[in-house]
Amino acid sequence: MRCLVFALIFTTACNREPEPVQPPSVGATAGGAAGGDVATGGGSSGGTGGGTADLAERAPKRWPALANPATHDVDVDLAAVLEAQSLAGACDAVKNGATDRPTRLRCGKWMFFYETFGTTGVPVPLLDFLQKHYGDSYYGRGFSRLGFIPDPASMKGMPLGLAPTTGKAGTVSTLAFTCASCHFGKMPDGRYAVGYGNLSLDYGKLLASLGAPLTLSSNASDPKVHLQLRQELAAPVAAAKMQSSYQIDLGIAGLQLLGAGMGGQLTVDEQGRFLALRTGTMDFMTKPLVEDHVWTVSRIMSLWNLPDAERRTSAGMPHEMLSWNGGVDTLESFLAGFVTYGQSQVEWSPARLSPLADYVRSLRAPATLALLEADEVKEGARLFVGMGCLECHKGASGEGARVFTFDELGTDATYATIYNPGPDGKSPVGDFFVTRGVKAPRMAGLFSQTRFLHNGAVATLEELFCLSPRDPSRVEGQRSDGHGMTCQGLTELEKRRLITYLKSL
C-alpha cells in the first residue's frame, strides 16, 4: 500500500568530498518542483568578469518547451491531458517492436498513469465500500478530498493513480499506486499537469482512516480509533448506517477482507502521526509495508526537467542525484527500486521500464500564467547570482551538484536517519548506502508549489523568505527551521525580487 515511487533513497551515495561553499542560498530547499536551465553551468558567486546584466544571464532560466511533443501534458481540460485515444495500444505496439519515439513516449505516459508493476495495493472491496457509502460524506468522489483526481472513466469513483494490479492481498484483488498518484495533480492555477508533485495528496489521512469507518460502524467510541477520526467520522458513519443496504454491504466487505490477510491495525499513536502529516508529505518507510523503525518526513517532488548527461557533466553533477538525499544515480535505478520495494512478483527488465523512463525525462515544467514584471525578474536573477546562490544551485536544473549536510542548511535533521542506517551508513533494510544528507532540489514551476523545504514545513515562497511567519510546529521531522539565508541579510525589496524571479522558472 505504499506510495513509493516518489521517494526511494537507495544505491550509492555521492562520495565526493564537500566543496568549500558559502551558506546555501535562496532555493536550496525552495525547489522541489523541478527545472530551471543554468545558462553557464557555472558555480561562482558572480561579481567578476562583467556587469550586472551578465549576472542575470548566468542565473538559471526556464527550459524551453520540447519541439513537436508527442504527448499533451498540461491543460485545464482533464480529458485533453489523459488523451485516452492517443495512448490506447501504444504499449502493445512497443511490445510488438515499435521503436519510434512518439509511440514509446505514449506508452510511457500510459505506464505513468496505469502501470502498477505487479505490486500489491489496497483491497478492492474496501475501496468500493468506502466510495459507495462515504464518497459523498467524507472522502469525496474519487477520494478527491484527500487530494486525488477522480478518474472520469471509473464507474465506481476510483481515482487516477490507483489501478488494477496482479498483486493481491491474500486472495483479494487490489488497486495499486501508480506514478500518477503522487506526480499528477491540479495546480493552483487550475491546470492539470503530469509530473506535478501532488502537494494536495493527504497521504497521512488515507493511511490512518482506511479501516476506521468499518470499525466505528460497530462501536462509534472505539478507543482503537484516533479521537480525530472518531470526531470527523461520527456524522458520516451515523448517516451511512441509516441506508438500507449498509449493514449488508458492511458484512460482505468484512467477509471479503478476511481473505486479504491484512496486518494489524495501526495503533492510535501511529494513526496520530499519519494524521499530523501535512498534505504532500509522508514517511513511506512504515508499516504496512517496509518498516525502518524511524519516523522521517519528506515532501513529494515534481518530476519536471530531469537533466540529461550533457547538462549534468557541464554542471559537475556526479550522476542524476535523485531522491531527497541525492543518492539515486539513475532514473532506471529509481524505477527498479519501486518494483522491488513494492514487492512485485513480476520481473521488470530495464528494457521494459525504458518507455516510462523516456517519458519522465521528456516532462518539462509549465510556464506560469501570471504576468511577471520583466525588470523585476531580471533584477531577481542578478541578485540570485550576485549573492552567491549558484554556489549551492549550480546543477543543471538549479539543483545542487553535491549532497549538503543538515548542519549546512539548518533544517530539521530527522530525515538523516531514514532507513535507520548504522555508523557505516549501511541500511539494515536494503543493500544500499544512506548519504545522511539532503540535496538542493531542482527549481522550476515554483509558482505552482505549495510546500517548501525537504519536509514540506514551509507553505509559500513568502514564508521561505520570512516575509510571513512560518509554521511554528515542533512535531518531529516537520519543523520549519533553517534555510536562514533566505531570511537574513536581505531587504524586503530584494526578497520580493528574488521571489518574482523564482516564480518565472
Stockholm file with secondary structure:
# STOCKHOLM 1.0

chainA/1-505         MRCLVFALIFTTACNREPEPVQPPSVGATAGGAAGGDVATGGGSSGGTGGGTADLAERAPKRWPALANPATHDVDVDLAAVLEAQSLAGACDAVKNGATDRPTRLRCGKWMFFYETFGTTGVPVPLLDFLQKHYGDSYYGRGFSRLGFIPDPASMKGMPLGLAPTTGKAGTVSTLAFTCASCHFGKMPDGRYAVGYGNLSLDYGKLLASLGAPLTLSSNASDPKVHLQLRQELAAPVAAAKMQSSYQIDLGIAGLQLLGAGMGGQLTVDEQGRFLALRTGTMDFMTKPLVEDHVWTVSRIMSLWNLPDAERRTSAGMPHEMLSWNGGVDTLESFLAGFVTYGQSQVEWSPARLSPLADYVRSLRAPATLALLEADEVKEGARLFVGMGCLECHKGASGEGARVFTFDELGTDATYATIYNPGPDGKSPVGDFFVTRGVKAPRMAGLFSQTRFLHNGAVATLEELFCLSPRDPSRVEGQRSDGHGMTCQGLTELEKRRLITYLKSL
#=GR chainA/1-505 SS CCCGGGTCCCSCCCCCCCCCCCCCCTTTTTCCSCCCEESSCCCSCSCSSSCHHHHHHHSEECCCCCSSCSSCCEESCHHHHHCHHHHTTHHHHHHTTCCCHHHHHHHHHHHHHHCCTTCCCEEHHHHHHHHHHHIIIIICGGGGGGTCCBCTTCTTCCBTTEEEEEEEETTEEEEEECTHHHHEEECTTSCEEETCCCTTCCHHHHHHHTTHHHHHHHCTTCTTSCHHHHHHHHHHHHHHHTSTTHHHHHHHHHHHHHTTTCCCCCCHHHHHHHHTSCTTEECCSSTTSCCCSSCCCEECCCCCCCCCHHHHHHHTCSSCCBSTTSCBCCHHHHHHHHHHHTTCSSCCCHHHHHHHHHHHHHCCCCCCSSCCCHHHHHHHHHHHHHTTGGGTCCSTTSSCSSCBCHHHHCSCGGGGGTTCCCTTSBCTTSSSBCCCSBCCCCCSCGGGCCCBSTTCCBCSHHHHTTSSCCCCCCCTTCCCCCCGGGTSSCCHHHHHHHHHHHHTC
#=GC SS_cons         CCCGGGTCCCSCCCCCCCCCCCCCCTTTTTCCSCCCEESSCCCSCSCSSSCHHHHHHHSEECCCCCSSCSSCCEESCHHHHHCHHHHTTHHHHHHTTCCCHHHHHHHHHHHHHHCCTTCCCEEHHHHHHHHHHHIIIIICGGGGGGTCCBCTTCTTCCBTTEEEEEEEETTEEEEEECTHHHHEEECTTSCEEETCCCTTCCHHHHHHHTTHHHHHHHCTTCTTSCHHHHHHHHHHHHHHHTSTTHHHHHHHHHHHHHTTTCCCCCCHHHHHHHHTSCTTEECCSSTTSCCCSSCCCEECCCCCCCCCHHHHHHHTCSSCCBSTTSCBCCHHHHHHHHHHHTTCSSCCCHHHHHHHHHHHHHCCCCCCSSCCCHHHHHHHHHHHHHTTGGGTCCSTTSSCSSCBCHHHHCSCGGGGGTTCCCTTSBCTTSSSBCCCSBCCCCCSCGGGCCCBSTTCCBCSHHHHTTSSCCCCCCCTTCCCCCCGGGTSSCCHHHHHHHHHHHHTC
//
